[in-house]
Amino acid sequence: MPELPEIETIAVGLAPRLAGRQVRRVLVHEPRLRVPLAAGFAGGLEGRCLGDVRRVGKSLVAALDDGRRWVVHLGMTGRFTLRAAAMPRRPHDHVVVLLDGDEALVFNDVRRFGRMAVVESAALADEVGHGVDPLAPAFTAAFLFATSRARRLTVKSLLMDQRLIAGLGNIYANEALFHAGVRPRRRAGRLSRRDSERIVAATRRVLAAAIACGGSSISDYRDAFERSGTYQEHHHVYDRTGEPCRRCRTPIRGCVIAGRSSFYCPSCQG
């Protein structure tokens, strides 16, 4: 599933190409996404001019000239690309947004786990979640330590809870905990202040490096111009069970936490 670095890469790539563009027409070929498209979705976009495009958590959010917001969540296998309007429709192209200048924004999703909506600005937080962004100033060691108190869930599950921290998913939670030297099974309530400092610093460092690489392309992810990311070449633990740790050569171990595959180095993560 595209996580914070992948969505940030898409948003940064699209922002200068979409500002001031007008939506000419919206073609909905398949409305049955994870949350079915609202009956008025196409009408809510047609004729509107686009403003700033940014990432909020794991969602893309585009401002519209009527004050509302167009929200796009890619789900597990979604792609959101800018193409020539004349390009033939591909399998799983479910929504095509035709822009002035003979280009189109195309939402393609093999599994249809993504979602789209046009919402009032005041309702944006309800649509994308209320969690603290891990790149925002509010994501501090003090915040993480206070949030973790008396919680019995694992630290990895806490980092992935979008109601608390918005944007982290399985890949980057695993990688951040490796760099912080904390095992993913550690109970959140047992984190020390020093643990919290290391996790926050490692999370910011990992996300910045991943964004610089254009994200991780493990299976479906491509950016807005159909380019692959390269951060998967730098993963230390994610999906590397049995392979030697890049730091100490100890074999990486895998486990399942809350139904998700998890990975850690038993030597580097005490």
DOZAZA-418768 format. One record per residue (C-alpha): residue number from 1; residue in three letters; x negated, y, z negated. Coordinates in steps of 0.02 Angstrom, whole numbers, always signed. Layout:
<torbas>
   nr  rest      xx      yy      zz
  NUM   Ala       X       Y       Z
...
</torbas>
This chain:
<torbas>
   nr  rest      xx      yy      zz
    1   Met      +0      +0      +0
    2   Pro     -69    +173     +43
    3   Glu    -121    +258    -120
    4   Leu    -178    +433    -165
    5   Pro    -334    +443     -54
    6   Glu    -242    +377     +99
    7   Ile     -95    +496     +78
    8   Glu    -213    +642     +42
    9   Thr    -306    +602    +202
   10   Ile    -145    +603    +303
   11   Ala     -84    +764    +223
   12   Val    -248    +856    +252
   13   Gly    -253    +797    +432
   14   Leu     -74    +847    +471
   15   Ala     -65   +1013    +378
   16   Pro    -152   +1124    +508
   17   Arg     -65   +1035    +652
   18   Leu    +112   +1055    +586
   19   Ala    +121   +1228    +508
   20   Gly    +250   +1332    +601
   21   Arg    +304   +1190    +716
   22   Gln    +489   +1166    +752
   23   Val    +582   +1001    +747
   24   Arg    +672    +984    +913
   25   Arg    +758    +816    +890
   26   Val    +757    +667    +772
   27   Leu    +780    +490    +839
   28   Val    +828    +363    +707
   29   His    +805    +189    +780
   30   Glu    +818     +97    +614
   31   Pro    +897    +181    +461
   32   Arg    +883     +27    +349
   33   Leu    +725     +70    +253
   34   Arg    +699     +23     +70
   35   Val    +821    +163     +32
   36   Pro    +933    +181    +187
   37   Leu    +919    +348    +273
   38   Ala   +1057    +469    +225
   39   Ala   +1190    +497    +357
   40   Gly   +1138    +680    +373
   41   Phe    +950    +648    +378
   42   Ala    +924    +690    +562
   43   Gly   +1035    +844    +552
   44   Gly    +939    +905    +401
   45   Leu    +778    +910    +504
   46   Glu    +833    +961    +678
   47   Gly    +801   +1144    +715
   48   Arg    +698   +1169    +557
   49   Cys    +522   +1242    +557
   50   Leu    +388   +1154    +457
   51   Gly    +283   +1241    +325
   52   Asp    +145   +1173    +216
   53   Val    +115    +986    +209
   54   Arg     +42    +914     +50
   55   Arg     +28    +756     -52
   56   Val    +128    +734    -212
   57   Gly     +83    +571    -298
   58   Lys     +95    +440    -160
   59   Ser    +217    +542     -55
   60   Leu    +196    +664     +88
   61   Val    +298    +822     +65
   62   Ala    +330    +950    +203
   63   Ala    +412   +1117    +166
   64   Leu    +558   +1167    +278
   65   Asp    +608   +1344    +322
   66   Asp    +776   +1327    +233
   67   Gly    +688   +1297     +67
   68   Arg    +713   +1109     +64
   69   Arg    +578    +975     +69
   70   Trp    +552    +828    +186
   71   Val    +483    +683     +85
   72   Val    +398    +531    +164
   73   His    +342    +378     +65
   74   Leu    +249    +247    +166
   75   Gly    +287     +98     +56
   76   Met    +175     -53     +83
   77   Thr    +149     -55    +272
   78   Gly    +208    +114    +335
   79   Arg    +113    +225    +455
   80   Phe    +150    +408    +493
   81   Thr     +62    +467    +649
   82   Leu     +59    +617    +766
   83   Arg     +71    +561    +947
   84   Ala    +112    +628   +1118
   85   Ala    +301    +633   +1133
   86   Ala    +293    +540   +1299
   87   Met    +210    +386   +1224
   88   Pro    +321    +231   +1238
   89   Arg    +409    +171   +1082
   90   Arg    +315     +33    +991
   91   Pro    +387    -110    +888
   92   His    +438     -50    +714
   93   Asp    +443    +135    +763
   94   His    +594    +171    +655
   95   Val    +600    +362    +654
   96   Val    +532    +479    +788
   97   Val    +530    +666    +752
   98   Leu    +506    +764    +913
   99   Leu    +415    +930    +890
  100   Asp    +389   +1080   +1001
  101   Gly    +229   +1064   +1101
  102   Asp    +273    +889   +1165
  103   Glu    +214    +795   +1012
  104   Ala    +305    +680    +893
  105   Leu    +286    +621    +714
  106   Val    +320    +434    +712
  107   Phe    +361    +329    +561
  108   Asn    +316    +147    +592
  109   Asp    +345     +16    +457
  110   Val    +337    -172    +486
  111   Arg    +417    -218    +319
  112   Arg    +532     -65    +304
  113   Phe    +481     -33    +122
  114   Gly    +453    +151    +154
  115   Arg    +578    +289    +131
  116   Met    +620    +465    +194
  117   Ala    +732    +601    +131
  118   Val    +769    +786    +147
  119   Val    +795    +855     -28
  120   Glu    +824   +1019    -115
  121   Ser    +666   +1094    -188
  122   Ala    +736   +1078    -364
  123   Ala    +761    +891    -338
  124   Leu    +585    +856    -276
  125   Ala    +518    +790    -442
  126   Asp    +663    +667    -454
  127   Glu    +618    +602    -280
  128   Val    +429    +587    -299
  129   Gly    +412    +559    -487
  130   His    +357    +659    -638
  131   Gly    +186    +581    -670
  132   Val     +28    +685    -692
  133   Asp     -80    +691    -536
  134   Pro    -252    +616    -572
  135   Leu    -336    +756    -474
  136   Ala    -243    +892    -568
  137   Pro    -317    +988    -717
  138   Ala    -185    +909    -829
  139   Phe    -263    +736    -807
  140   Thr    -385    +746    -952
  141   Ala    -460    +625   -1076
  142   Ala    -350    +703   -1210
  143   Phe    -195    +670   -1103
  144   Leu    -244    +489   -1069
  145   Phe    -287    +455   -1251
  146   Ala    -124    +530   -1313
  147   Thr     -23    +437   -1180
  148   Ser    -103    +270   -1224
  149   Arg     -64    +276   -1411
  150   Ala     +42    +133   -1477
  151   Arg     +65     +59   -1304
  152   Arg     +50    -130   -1289
  153   Leu     +34    -134   -1099
  154   Thr    -137    -156   -1020
  155   Val    -241      -5    -973
  156   Lys    -226     -54    -789
  157   Ser     -37     -57    -800
  158   Leu     -38    +112    -884
  159   Leu    -145    +188    -746
  160   Met     -25    +120    -615
  161   Asp    +135    +178    -700
  162   Gln    +195    +316    -583
  163   Arg    +305    +389    -721
  164   Leu    +145    +431    -815
  165   Ile      +9    +451    -684
  166   Ala     +62    +484    -504
  167   Gly     -41    +416    -359
  168   Leu    -148    +275    -426
  169   Gly    -115    +101    -362
  170   Asn    -197     -69    -370
  171   Ile    -354     -32    -271
  172   Tyr    -409    +125    -361
  173   Ala    -355     +72    -535
  174   Asn    -469     -80    -517
  175   Glu    -612     +23    -449
  176   Ala    -597    +162    -579
  177   Leu    -598     +38    -723
  178   Phe    -755     -44    -653
  179   His    -846    +122    -648
  180   Ala    -782    +164    -823
  181   Gly    -843      -2    -892
  182   Val    -671     -51    -957
  183   Arg    -587    -218    -923
  184   Pro    -415    -206    -844
  185   Arg    -337    -320    -977
  186   Arg    -384    -203   -1120
  187   Arg    -231    -149   -1217
  188   Ala    -199     +35   -1184
  189   Gly    -168     +67   -1367
  190   Arg    -346     +11   -1407
  191   Leu    -431    +139   -1296
  192   Ser    -549    +253   -1388
  193   Arg    -573    +437   -1348
  194   Arg    -738    +391   -1267
  195   Asp    -652    +258   -1161
  196   Ser    -526    +389   -1105
  197   Glu    -665    +509   -1056
  198   Arg    -751    +376    -952
  199   Ile    -590    +322    -866
  200   Val    -540    +500    -819
  201   Ala    -714    +540    -752
  202   Ala    -724    +376    -656
  203   Thr    -550    +399    -583
  204   Arg    -591    +571    -517
  205   Arg    -757    +511    -447
  206   Val    -683    +359    -360
  207   Leu    -538    +457    -285
  208   Ala    -654    +594    -220
  209   Ala    -767    +465    -138
  210   Ala    -619    +373     -61
  211   Ile    -545    +534      +9
  212   Ala    -714    +576     +86
  213   Cys    -708    +406    +173
  214   Gly    -530    +431    +236
  215   Gly    -461    +300    +116
  216   Ser    -467    +110    +124
  217   Ser    -407     +15    +278
  218   Ile    -380    -162    +216
  219   Ser    -233    -212    +325
  220   Asp    -104     -88    +392
  221   Tyr    -166     +84    +340
  222   Arg    -217    +210    +473
  223   Asp    -220    +398    +456
  224   Ala    -109    +522    +551
  225   Phe    -216    +501    +707
  226   Glu    -227    +311    +694
  227   Arg    -405    +309    +626
  228   Ser    -461    +182    +497
  229   Gly    -532    +229    +328
  230   Thr    -700    +158    +271
  231   Tyr    -694    +157     +82
  232   Gln    -660     -30     +82
  233   Glu    -845     -49    +123
  234   His    -885     +26     -48
  235   His    -765     -74    -158
  236   His    -857    -143    -308
  237   Val    -724    -263    -373
  238   Tyr    -561    -252    -275
  239   Asp    -527    -416    -183
  240   Arg    -706    -478    -214
  241   Thr    -672    -628    -326
  242   Gly    -825    -742    -331
  243   Glu    -937    -617    -242
  244   Pro   -1088    -544    -335
  245   Cys   -1066    -379    -424
  246   Arg   -1153    -243    -324
  247   Arg   -1231    -180    -486
  248   Cys   -1282    -335    -587
  249   Arg   -1251    -483    -468
  250   Thr   -1131    -570    -589
  251   Pro    -987    -652    -493
  252   Ile    -830    -544    -491
  253   Arg    -680    -622    -578
  254   Gly    -497    -611    -531
  255   Cys    -340    -620    -637
  256   Val    -157    -571    -626
  257   Ile     -91    -426    -730
  258   Ala     +94    -383    -724
  259   Gly    +110    -480    -561
  260   Arg     -33    -388    -475
  261   Ser    -203    -457    -427
  262   Ser    -340    -382    -534
  263   Phe    -528    -388    -523
  264   Tyr    -673    -351    -640
  265   Cys    -856    -386    -676
  266   Pro    -873    -480    -842
  267   Ser   -1046    -405    -871
  268   Cys   -1021    -223    -820
  269   Gln    -848    -209    -898
  270   Gly    -868    -250   -1082
</torbas>
